[in-house]
Amino acid sequence: MDFNKIKEAAQGYEAAMTKFLRDLVAIPGESCEEEGVIKRIEKEMKDLNFDKVVIDPMGNILGYMGTGKTLIGYDAHIDTVGIGNKANWTFDPYEGFETETEIGGRGTSDQLGGIVSGVYGAKIMKDLGLLSDKYTVVVTGTVQEEDCDGLCWQYIINEDKVKPEFVVITEPTDGNIYRGQRGRMEIRIDVKGVSCHGSAPERGDNAIYKMADILQEVRELNNNLHYDPFLGKGTVTTSQIFYTSPSRCAVADSCAVSLDRRLTDGETYEMALEEVRNLPSCKKYGAEVSMYTYERPSWTGLVYPTDCYFPTWVIPEDHAATKAMVEAYKGMYGEPKVDKWTFSTNGVSIMGRYGIPCIGFGPGKEAQAHAPNEKTWKEDLVRCAAVYAAMPSIYCNK
């Protein structure tokens, strides 16, 4: 394999990739509102002569290159979070900016840069004749990940009947190769009380006070969760609180909280629910502990309900996909660092639910995700496109 030729081809597409990314940034595309972004990706894929381009009923886009037997996936979610407090931005998040080395704007690192590098990685494969009868690549631009990571791939696998041999997750990896992540789940605790006039609180039963006791135990639970040597410790934190009360002059008659629970290797959602249910105050106050369900319509109007459980996954260091990614990187850019994500990705479904191996390498930095003044680096786009282009041939020649 001529690694220098691949590097030169990727470098030659830097300007095209920059324009593509800036065009995507300029189209607001929060979860369930991604239509404009999907249509722009469709245009780019067709302009670059992808062999087949499909938008499925959920609104995901799948672009194919090649006709070989082994299907290899490159996944990028193309929805973004909102911009938050615009006063925290020093530039317009949708107009973005460009310097000689950087591109700014909402979604540049998380993770519109991933679809850009994925599309052009496949283009380089075609340009240089790397596609063979051994493999086909599918580059997916997936929706609703920020709302419900992995839901898109539940649909792709179950309904589109697309099942790659392995998938490259193109979320930002700080220039490293990532082979796993903690899972997560969304838990709700509900407690009931009895309202009364606030002038005589002893007549009622204050649900907020009950929840206050429970929250102290949730905070302590976080200190005692399972630890895994590679992925680190499981965590739990309170993320939202709700209540009902007849007025501001009354005792609250219900209270509920949401918990963000991160699951390390060896933890399951059943374990996590039982840990909360067994908290002394949950038992004392008869708290209801449940898992959220997601059923928000996609931009096409399709509803595909799922439990808000997102399993942990880890691919072995000696797996063929890991070794192929490392070899592709090493052939062009030196020895890589192999590590893990802090946050969650679509791998929760691809590997966590369905056992399809995932390996991570993507442009941008984790710390840029969901932050104001988000940016990525042109060098990352080039480097990822090059590695993506080289990897399938290495994998299939093993």
N, C-alpha and C positions, 0 to 999 in steps of 0.2 A: 504494500500500500504506500502510495506517495503522499506522506503526511504534509510535506511542504506545499504540494499542489492544492490540497484541501484547505490549508491555512490561507493560501493566496486567494483562492476562490471566495472564502468567507470574508476576507478583508475587502475584496472587490465589491461586496454587497453591503458594506457599512452604510453608505449613503442611502441606499434603497431601504434598508432595515430602519434607519433613523426616520425616514419619511413615513414609513408604514406605522411605526410606533407613535409618532406625533399625530398622525391622522386618527389613530385609535383613542389616544388620550383626549382628543378634542370632542369625542362623542360620549356624553355621560352614559354610563352603563351599569348602574347599581343592580343588585340582584333582582330578577324578575322584570328588568327593564333593559335587556341587553340587545334588543332587535337591531338597532343601528350598528352596534359593534360587530354582530354576527354578519350582517350584510356587507360590511367593509372587509371582513376577513374573507368572505365568499368571493368578492371581487379580486382580492389579491391572489387567492388560490387559483382562480380561473385564469387570471392574467399570466400566472407562472406555469400554466399548463399542467396542473395536477390532473392525474388520470381520471379521477372521479371526485366530485364534491357533493356531499349530502347534508341537508339540514333536517334533523329528525323531528318528530312531532313535539318533543319537549323544547326544541329550539337549539340543541347542541349542533355544532358543525363538525363534520368528519371529512377530511381531505385525504385521499389515497394517492400514493405513488408506488408503482411497481405492480407485478402480477405473480410474485413468488408465493410459495406455500406458507412460510412462516410469517405470521402477522406480528409486527412490532409497533407499539403505540407510543406516541409522544403527546402527553396531556398538558394543556394549559387552561385553567379556568379564566374566563374573560370578563367576569363581573367584578366590580369594585365596591368597596365601601363608600360611604358618603365623604364629604369634605370636612365635616365637623365645624368648628368655629372658624369661619373664614378669616377672622382677624389674626389667627395664628399662622397664616400663609403670607409669605413675602412676595408671592407671584400668583397669578391666576391659575388655579389647579387644572383647568381644562385647556387654557391656552398654552400652559407649560412654558418651558424655555429650552434652549439648546446652546451649549458651548462646544468647544473643540472636542471635549471628552465626555460630557454629561448630557443627559436629557431629563428634564423635570416635568412633573405632572402627576395627577392622581392615577395610580395604576401602573406607573412605569416599572417599579420593582414587584408589585403585588397585583397582578403578575402578567400584565400585557406584554412585557418583554419576552416572556416565555413563549407565547404564541408566535411572536415575530421570529425568534431564533428557530423554533420548530418548523415553521413554514419554509424558511430559507435553508435550513439544514436538509430538508427533503429536496428542495430545488437543487442544491449542490450535488446530492446523490445522483440526480438525473443528469445534470450538466456533465459530470465527470464519469458517467457510465458505471457508477458503483452499484446501481440496482441490478439484481441478478434474478434468476429463476428460483433463488433460494428464499427470498423474502419480499414482503410488501410492507410499507410503512403507512400508518394512519395517524395523522396529526389532528387532534381533537381540540376544539375551542368549546369549553363546557360552561354551563350556566348554573347559577344559584349556589355556587360553592361558598360564598361568603355567608349566605343564609343557612345552608345545610350541606356541609362538605360531604362529597361522595354520592349525594342523591342522583346527580347527573349520570354517574357510572352505574348505579343500580339500574337506571333506565336503559343505558347503552347495552349492558350485559343481558338484562332480563327481556327487554322488549326489542331492541335493535338486533339482538343476537350477535353482537360483536364481542369477541373474546380474544384479545392478543395473547401471545406467548409470554410477553412481559411488557411493562409500560415504564417509560421514562417520565418522571414527574418533573415539570420544568419550573416549579416554584423557586424563589430565590434561595441560593445556597452559599452566598458569600465567597464564591469561587471554589467551593469544596464539593465533594461528592457525598451525598447523604443517603444512608441506607435504613432509615427508620424514623419513627416518631411515637410519642405517647398518643394514646387515644383520648377520647373525651366523651362526656355525656352531659345532658342538661336535666337537672333534678329540680323538682318543686316540692316544697314543704307547705302544707296548709294546716292552720290551727283555728279552732272556733272559740268564740267567747259569747258573752251576753251584754248587750248595750244597756246603758242607763244614763241618767243625767250626770253630766260631769261634776256637778256640785256635790254629789254624794257617790263617789266611785265605788264605795264598798257594796253598793247595791247590785253592781254588775260583775262581770268577769272579763277582764281586759286581755284581749287576744294579743295585743302588742307586747305586753309584759311577758306572756308565755313565750312568744317568739324570741324575746330578748334572752331568756334563759337558754333556749335552743341554740341561738347564734353563738353564745359563749362556748358551747360544746362543739359546734361546727368548727370554730376557730382552733380549738384544742385538737380536734380530730385531724386537722391538716398536719399537725406536728408528728403524727404517729402512723402515717400511711406507708405503704410498701415502697422499698427502694430497689431499683434495678441498676446493676453496675454500668450498663451502657446508656439506657434511656433516662436514668435518674429517678427521682421520687415522684410518686403520685401526689396530686394536690387537690384541694377543694377550697373554694372561696365563695362568699355570697356576692352575687352580681346584681340582684334586683330585689326590691321589697314593695309589697302591695298591702292595702288594708281596705276594710269597709267600716263605716261609722255613720250613724244618722246625721251627725253634724260635728263641727269643731267643739261643740259643747257637750259631747257625749263620749262614753267609753266605746272603744273599738270592738266590734263584734266578730271580726275575722282578721286574720293576718296571713300573708303568704310570702315566701321568698323563693328566688331562683338561685340555684347553686351551679357554678361552673366546676365540674369535676374532671380532672386530667388523670387518665389511667395509664400507669406504667406497665411494663411487661409483667404478666402474671396476674393482673387484676381484671375482673369482669364486671359488667354492669350489674349483675345479680349481687356480687359482693358489695359493690358501692352502695346500692340501695339498702341492703341489709345493715351496713355500717351506720347509715343515717337512722334507719328505723330503730336500731338498738341503742341510740343515744338515750340516756336516762330521761331527759326532759321530753323527748318525743314520745316515749312510752307513758310518762306521767300525764301528759296533756292530750294523749290520743291523737297525735299528729298524723296526717295523711301524707305519705311520701310516695311520689310518683315520678315517672319520666315523661318529659314533654313529647308531643307528636308534632311533626311539621307537615303542613298541608296547604302551603301557599301556592297559588297558580304561577306557572312559568309565564314568560312573555308571550307564549303562544296560547295561553289559557289552560294548559294541561295541569291537572292536579295529580300528584303521585305521592300519596301519604307515606310517611316513614317515622319510626321511633327516632328520637334525637339521641342516638347512640352511635358512636364513631370509633370503631375498634382500633386498638394498638396494632402496629405491624413493624417487623424487622426482617430484612433480607440478610442472609449470611454473608460474611466477608468473602467467602470462597464460592459464592454462587456465580454461575457463568455470566449473568448479566452484570454483576458487580465487577467481575474481572475484566469483562469487555469494556466497560466504561472507564475503568482505571487504565487499561492499555491504550485506549483511544486518547485519553487525556495525556498520558505519559509520552506518547509518540509525538505530541506537538508542544506541550507546555511544561513538561517536567513532572516530578512526583506530586500527586495530589494528596490532600488531607481527606480522609474518609471519616465522616462524622454523622450527626443527626439533626433533625429540625427541633426547634423549641415548640413551634406551633403545629397546627393540624393541616392536612392536605387531602386531596381526593384519594390518596392511597388507603384511607380508612375503609373505603368500599372495595377498591380494586384488589388489594391484598388482604386487608383486614376482614372483609366479609367473604370474598370469593377466592382468595388464595392465589391470585395472579401476581407473580413477583413484580415489585416496583423498585426502581433505583432513581435517586434524585440528583439532578444537576440543572441549575437554572440561573439566568442573569439577575443581578441585583443583590440586595442585602436584606436579610430578615428584619433588621432594625428599621428599615424604611417602611415596612408594611403598616398601614393604617395611620401613619404619622403625617403631620403637616409638612409641606415642602418636600414631598416624596420625589426621589430621583433614582436614576440608574446610570450605568456607564456603557458607552458605546463599545468599549473593549470587551465587556461581558457579552454583549449581543453577538459579536464576531466569534469569540472563543466558544460560546455554547453552540452556535450554528456549525462550527467546524467539528467539534466533538460529536454532535448529533449525527453529522454526515458520515463520520468514520465508524461509529460504533456497530451498526448492523452487520457490515461485512466481517468485522472481527468476530462478532458473536456467532455468525453462521459458519465461519470457517473453523470453529473450535472442533 
